[in-house]
Amino acid sequence: MKVRYLHTMVRVKDLERSMAFYELLGLKETRRIDNEKGRFTLVFMAPEGQEDCPVELTYNWDGDDALPSDSRHFGHLAYRVENIYEMCQKLMDAGVTINRPPRDGHMAFVRSPDNISIELLQEGTLEPAEPWASMENTGHW
């Protein structure tokens, strides 16, 4: 029996803010469903050339008070990046907190506006470099 990965769904409180965050990571909107009867919007976003591996942002039009304040029960999304230092700097410049800096030149963690943990993994190997090598963790990841 074959199994095929379809997508990962995360609930979001502010669709535009969440989309802007995932766009910083290099994801683009690939599909959108507005369901007036159910009063929700689904936005699928994926890296270019990987449209078959999207994250689904689920936005409930009437709010989502049940959305947990700490989404660690979800686990995390992981993305491989060409240069983890450049990606982390881009995110910091946009106001994103680097919760686990890439001290080893290999792995970092950040959080989306909806508190989803995002793991960034370096493609290949980079030598540890400052300011990342001596940067402390912020919050939890």
C-alpha positions in Angstrom: 0.0 0.0 0.0 1.5 3.3 -1.1 1.4 6.4 1.1 2.1 10.0 -0.2 2.8 13.0 1.9 0.2 15.8 1.2 0.7 18.7 3.6 1.0 19.9 7.2 -1.7 22.1 8.6 -1.3 24.8 11.2 -4.0 27.1 12.5 -3.2 30.8 12.4 -4.8 33.9 14.1 -3.6 36.5 11.7 -3.5 35.2 8.1 -1.6 38.1 6.5 1.1 38.2 9.3 1.5 34.5 9.2 1.9 34.5 5.4 4.5 37.3 5.6 6.5 35.1 8.0 6.5 32.1 5.7 7.3 34.3 2.8 10.5 35.4 4.7 11.4 31.7 4.7 11.0 31.6 1.0 7.6 30.0 0.7 5.0 31.2 -1.8 1.2 30.8 -1.9 0.4 27.9 -4.2 -3.3 27.5 -3.6 -6.1 29.2 -1.6 -9.6 28.0 -0.6 -12.1 30.5 0.8 -15.1 28.6 2.3 -17.9 31.0 3.0 -20.2 28.3 4.5 -17.5 27.1 6.9 -16.2 30.6 7.4 -12.5 29.7 6.9 -9.6 30.2 4.5 -7.0 27.7 3.7 -3.7 29.0 2.2 -1.2 26.5 0.9 2.4 27.7 0.9 5.5 25.9 -0.4 9.1 26.6 -1.4 9.5 27.2 -5.2 9.9 23.9 -7.0 8.5 22.0 -4.0 4.8 22.7 -4.5 3.9 19.2 -3.6 5.2 19.7 0.0 3.1 22.6 1.3 2.2 23.9 4.7 -1.5 24.7 5.0 -2.4 27.8 6.9 -5.9 27.5 8.3 -7.6 30.8 9.2 -11.0 30.8 10.9 -12.8 34.1 9.9 -14.6 34.4 13.3 -11.4 34.1 15.3 -9.7 31.1 17.0 -9.7 31.5 20.7 -9.0 27.8 21.1 -5.6 28.3 19.4 -3.1 27.2 22.1 -0.6 29.8 23.3 2.2 27.3 23.1 2.1 25.0 20.1 4.9 22.6 21.3 2.4 19.7 21.2 2.6 20.1 17.4 6.3 19.6 17.2 7.9 21.6 14.4 8.2 22.3 10.7 11.7 21.9 9.2 13.3 23.5 6.2 16.7 23.1 4.7 18.3 26.4 3.7 21.3 27.4 1.5 22.9 29.6 4.1 21.6 29.5 7.7 23.5 32.6 8.7 22.0 34.7 5.9 18.5 33.3 6.6 18.7 34.0 10.3 20.0 37.5 9.6 17.1 38.1 7.2 14.6 36.9 9.8 16.2 39.0 12.6 16.2 42.1 10.3 12.4 41.5 9.9 11.9 41.4 13.7 11.8 37.6 14.1 13.5 36.3 17.4 16.1 33.5 16.8 15.2 31.2 19.7 18.0 28.8 19.1 20.8 30.5 17.1 22.9 28.5 14.6 25.9 28.3 16.9 27.1 25.1 15.2 26.5 26.5 11.6 24.0 23.7 11.2 20.7 24.2 13.0 18.5 27.0 14.3 14.9 27.4 15.6 12.5 30.3 15.3 8.8 30.7 16.0 6.0 31.8 13.6 3.6 34.5 14.7 1.3 31.7 15.8 4.0 30.1 18.0 4.8 27.2 15.6 8.3 26.0 16.1 10.3 26.2 12.8 13.6 24.3 12.5 16.2 25.6 9.9 18.8 23.2 8.8 21.9 24.1 6.9 22.4 22.4 3.5 25.9 21.0 3.8 28.3 22.3 6.5 29.3 25.8 7.6 32.0 26.6 10.1 30.7 28.2 13.4 30.8 32.0 13.0 30.1 35.1 15.1 27.8 36.5 16.2 26.0 33.2 16.1 28.6 31.0 17.8 28.3 32.9 21.1 24.6 33.8 20.9 22.5 32.4 23.7 19.0 30.8 23.3 16.0 33.1 23.7 12.8 31.6 25.1 12.2 28.0 24.1 12.0 26.2 20.8 
